[in-house]
Amino acid sequence: MRAGFAALDAQAQERVRALLPHHDAAILWEGEVAASGFNEDNHLPFGKAINVYGQGIPP
């Protein structure tokens, strides 16, 4: 979500901020986010670490 927010232009970011006035929503645009190591290859929900096919990821 943070990457999506960061990709918005300044005007769109202001609209999002107005729609999400709750203090906790600021996590989208403030502070550092700790790297979790989750979904690093951006292939969810079928990531390489989740062997849903039994024989690995199909070609």
C-alpha positions in Angstrom: 0.0 0.0 0.0 2.8 2.4 0.8 4.4 1.9 -2.6 1.0 2.6 -4.3 0.6 5.7 -2.2 4.1 6.9 -3.0 3.4 6.4 -6.8 0.5 8.9 -6.6 1.1 12.5 -7.6 0.9 15.1 -4.9 -2.7 16.1 -5.6 -3.9 12.5 -5.4 -1.9 11.9 -2.2 -3.7 14.9 -0.6 -7.1 13.5 -1.6 -6.1 10.2 0.1 -5.0 12.0 3.2 -8.3 13.8 3.3 -10.2 10.5 3.0 -8.1 8.8 5.7 -8.0 11.4 8.5 -7.5 8.9 11.3 -4.0 9.2 12.9 -3.1 5.5 12.2 -3.6 6.0 8.5 -0.4 8.1 8.5 1.6 4.8 8.3 1.0 5.1 4.5 3.1 8.3 4.3 5.2 8.8 7.4 8.2 7.1 9.0 10.2 4.1 8.1 8.8 0.6 7.5 10.8 -2.3 8.7 11.6 -4.8 5.9 9.8 -8.0 6.7 11.3 -10.1 4.0 7.8 -11.2 3.0 6.9 -11.4 -0.6 10.3 -10.0 -1.8 9.8 -11.4 -5.3 6.3 -9.8 -5.5 4.5 -13.0 -6.5 1.8 -13.4 -3.9 -0.4 -15.3 -3.4 1.7 -18.0 -5.1 5.2 -17.1 -4.0 8.2 -19.4 -4.3 8.1 -20.1 -0.6 4.5 -21.3 -0.9 4.5 -24.6 -2.8 0.8 -24.7 -3.7 1.4 -27.0 -6.8 3.1 -29.9 -5.0 5.8 -30.1 -7.6 6.9 -26.4 -7.4 5.9 -23.5 -9.6 4.9 -24.5 -13.1 7.1 -23.1 -16.0 
